[in-house]
Amino acid sequence: MTTTLYGIPNCDTVKKARAWLADNGHDFTFHDFKKQGLTRDLVASWLEQLDWETLVNRKGTTWRNLPDERKAQIVDKASALELMLENPSVIKRPVLQGVGPVSVGFSLDAYAAKFKDAA
């Protein structure tokens, strides 16, 4: 399976993940989900491996700018899926797929362990 990093290019955490992957010689495809979009099947597959509360970034600007009524509607996997398809920027970034289980976020230690285990 191809390693794919999902996110948006101007996100600092995505920049760090991309730099780490490149600096450590890992081939990957970058998918800008604001420009290239996301399919229902793809996000649903993430939700099979990750809890919806992990994928929805409640600390980000996109979440904070949602009306309170909309936030109150996000109560389960199905409602989170709809929100993520409507507003991909609400997804915690980056999402890494193709090396072990899907993961979200970036840390040096987590990526080092993930790629060591995959070797």
N, C-alpha and C positions, 0 to 999 in steps of 0.2 A: 504494500500500500504506500502511496505517495505521502510524504509528510507535508501537511498544509498548516500554515499559520493564518488564522482568521483574525481580522481586526480592522483598524483604520490607521492610515500611515502617520497621522500627526499625534497619535497617542504616545506619550512618553514610555509607558510600559511595553507597548508593541515595539517601539524603537529599540528598547533594551533587548527584547527577545530576538528580534531580527538580527541585531548586532551579535548577540551571543551565538546564534545558530551559524551565522556567516564566519565569525572568528574561530569557531570550533569545527569548521569544515563540514557542516551538515547541509545536505541538499534539501531544499524545501521550496514550496510554492507559497507565495503570499496572496491571500484573497482579501481584497478590500471590500468588506461587506456593505459599505455605504454606496460604493460605485457599482460593484458586481452583484449585489443583492444576496439574499439567502433564500433557500427553498424551505418549504414546510417540512419536507422529508429530512433535510439536513438538521434543522433545529430540533425536530422530534427525535432524531437519533442521538443528539447530544443529551436530550432530556431523558433518554433511556439509561445513560451512563452517569449523569450528574443531576443532583437535585436542582429543581428550578430556582430555589433560593440562592444557590451558588452562582447560577448563570445570570440572574437579574442583579445588576449593580445598583443597589439602593443608596450608595454613597455618591454616585455620579450626578453631574448636572442634569442629564436627561431625566433621570428619575425625579430629582428635586423640582424640576420645572413642570412635571405632570400635575394636572389638577388633582386635588385630594380625592375627588370622586373616582377618578381613573385608578389611582393608586389602590383605593379600597376594593376595586374589582379584581385585583391580582391576588388570588387566594389559593391557586393550585397550578398544576402542570399545564392544563389546557388554557387557562387564562394567561399564564406567563408566556406560553407559546404565541398566542395572538399578539400580545404586547411586543415581543421580540421581533415578530414579523412586521408589525406596524412601525416600530422604532428600533432598528438594529443598534443604535447607539446606546441603548439601555443594557446591552449585553456586556458583562464583565470581560475585559480583554487582557491579553489575547487568548484565543481558544486554539489549542494545539491538537491536531488529529493526525494519526498515522504512526505514532510511536507509543505503543501500549494503550492504555485507556485514554480517552479524551481528557484533557486537562484545561484548566482555566487559570489565568493569572501568570505571573512570571516571578521566579526567584532563581538565583544562580544555583543554589543547592538542589532545588527540585529538578531543574533541567539537566544538571550534571548527572543526577541519579537516574532520571528517566532514560537518558541516552546511554548511560553505562549499562543499565539493565537490558536495553534493547540490542546491545552489541553482541 
